[in-house]
Amino acid sequence: MDISEFYDTFFEEAQELLAEMERLLLALDVEAPDAEQLNAIFRAAHSIKGGAATFGFTVLQDTTHHLENLLDRARRGELRLSIQHIDRFLETKDMLDDQLAAYRNAQSPDPEAYAHIVAVLKQLGEESSVIDAPSAPVPSDIDGPSAPVPSGEASAPVGSDMATPPTLEPRPNADASVPLLSVTLMFVADRERELLIEELANLGEVISSSGDEQVCRVIVSTTVSAADIEAVLCFVIEPEQILIEPATAAPPAEVDGVVDDVVGGVADGQVEATVDAGSSADISSTGMEETSSTGAAGPSAATPASGERRSQPGRRATDAPTEQGSIRVGVDKVDTIINLVGELIITQSMLEQTASATTPPDQAALVSGISQLQRNARDLQEAVMSVRMMPMDYVFSRFPRLIRDLASRLGKQVELVSQGHDTELDKSLIERIIDPLTHLVRNSLDHGIESPSEREASGKSVHGTLTLSARHQGGNIVIEVMDDGAGLDRARILAKARSNGLAVSDGMSDDEVWQLIFAPGFSTAEQVSDVSGRGVGMDVVKRNIQALGGHVELASVTGQGTTTRIVLPLTLAILEGMAIRVGEEIYILPLSVVVESLQPQADMLFSMVGNDRLLKVRDEYLSLVALHEVFAVPGAQTQPEQGIVVVVQGKGRHYALLVDELIGQQQVVVKNLERNYRKVPGVSSATILGDGRVSLILDVSDLHRLANQMPAVQRQAEVATESAMPQGAIMPRDAIVS
Amino acid sequence: MSHTQVAAAQTSNVGLAQDHASKVNDGGEYLVFSLGEEHYAVDILKVQEIRGYENVTRIANAPAFIKGVTNLRGVIVPIVDLRLKFQLGQAEYTAQTVVIVINIGERVVGIVVDGVSDVISLAADQVLPPPEFGARMNSDFLAGLATVNDHMLLIMDIEHMMTSDEMALMEPAAQPA
């Protein structure tokens, strides 16, 4: 069997384990670490190490190994954790991510980064040892992770399963209170059996092993729980092949020998070596450092373990506990299904059109059959779409780390609140929302939330709060980044805009001022920090979001904070649309932007300077955009009174769109126009109508921008509205046009 | 290399589609089509299919030679009329109007031509470098010239042409502010 088949499984699982490790590290209370959490972190590291060894990823294996050593000591209470430890652990986790990525791309991990992180971890091990055990001075050039620890402390595992830790007992393995477990391995080939026994030796003390290929019984003295042992062994064999039960039988004769060896080591080096047995041996085998006398004194039992495991072909990749009810499916397969469903829907709407045109006798049956098909197609489509949906948690879960790192770098205290973890979003959207959202979070931390002293001075709590939320609203998902910081600085934005040469005036509304920060190259950060302020920010965010068919809104109150709201369509694939006709052409308006439609009366129309027209709907004056003018459609209705006006909502602003006719509401399958062509101004994407023709889906925000850009002369050479012009009642629509 | 040599070495016949499979050599096979009175050729490996001109949806504010987009089995494909682009022949659309569907990397583009006549094989030494100065067509878009049955055949570098800013089919390389 080719082991490389399992690479992907390993990579996926290792990545999940790393993510889990990070989550746990962030959740860990450094002052009073929870034993279960520490164990879980250790297990994650250990599982990755085991997998890496199986696949021969030595750098990954060795790095995890050093991390594991420290974690092991932490969970045994030998190492008092501090914030620095967590920082280093997180740094290591990032490095492991990088290494994993390198292996995944069939490259070698960066050797410098590897050397650095190993040095960092060793340093950490040494420092902790010195702090924890000042009575056992250690030469500073000794390798850290295997650094000596006084035997008394070492054999007092805190947070393990032991009820009564033995104190100052130099022979921990002979102590009766260490549980003996009988591990029965069934149908395991010789080589793998050796490997597994060596692995067990890393977890505890192998007292005896006997048996053959069919059944092999190994007695282990260990504080590791049965479940953990099973998890480790499952890297190599199936769970059904393992049976773990408490062993009560008296230890066989050879125990003495083993223990004597260990005790010998302890005596020589004045250290408890068994705890780190596997670790120290592995380190010496990497050749990364000189072998110290202490290291050499460690039992050699585990040395072959690392050496052999690397060359061991191994039977399986990982078989970690399976997540209930989830499968991994390639996105391309799902995409194929989605495309097929899209085609199905198009066919169905084609049939529907045909059916309504056929003659009465057959029609009734046909129509009812088609309506049934329609229901089925809808259901199928919803079911298929849900396959692509992922919870927002996928995005939110990466922020605790980011915020922790940033806050400490910026010297701020920030609390993260996140809401709506379960809100689901299309996978393609969720992956592309991460970068913009990260940018917004960085901005909030850097520019929004003030330093603790500033906050105190303005009577706020020292802790800033950053709220991330996601919720569904109609056909959209709304994602908000909200901080309780200082808010946007209107005066500074205006000053900056002026110095950037943008046309601004003091009379601009707040909303218009806020929009300025979306201009390219705009940053009011007085100093460029490594967090933000390079001026390649908000315009990129805006562009990215627009590329996803969404838009960004900003709200800010001075002294109280800023809220950035991203509004995105739920999925890129299907849209509720309103088909409209202009001249001979048919366009689709997303239903989510349609507010209302009406037939304008002459007395509702007002013309303004520059031939701009306004439509008075109830008490509101809306600018009127004629689609046939913006898109130069021949043969369209030019008199608003003869056409239909659709009031649409673009970027929070309403306006009236003049069209010839409303055709009807229908569900459309969104097709990418940019795949083979380019972005078309005023158009977001395309769809295929029931008759097989392509219809363009309008982007109402962009349409409004386009209408504003067109010279009024060009727009309206022919029409001169005769209505009365209310003097001074109406301000020009846009004070600025950038 | 002289023109007479090329003429002597010619292997195929514009107007006859039967013998194209008889000779395959380093130069490769080309699809020959006409624009007005001129004969052009594109690398056959870039051609996905040939179809009629129908159901093209106009794109507002696009250059005149971009006729719009059409539905090619669920994929939206832009249609370019090379006759309009290079002012060759009459841009009429009838049931006989032909669209050559071309693959450019991952992209698919349809080009409208006056007619498709043949598939020919050309040896590498039959292809002459294009002239430095082109008439209507930027000589950058020509991969070479060949003489076939006393006709001059202009071999298009269709990939270069379709990806150029001049064709306005793709986002310009530099992002506009």
Interface residues (C-beta under 8 A of the other chain):
Chain A: N339 G342 E343 I346 P520 E585 V630 F631 A632 V633 K671 N672 L673 E674 R675 N676 Y677 R678 K679 V680 P681 G682 V683 A686 I688 D691 G692 R693 V694 S695 L696
Chain B: N55 T57 R58 I59 A60 N61 A62 G68 V69 T70 N71 G74 V75 I76 V77 P78 E106 R107 V108 V109 A168 L169 M170 E171 A177
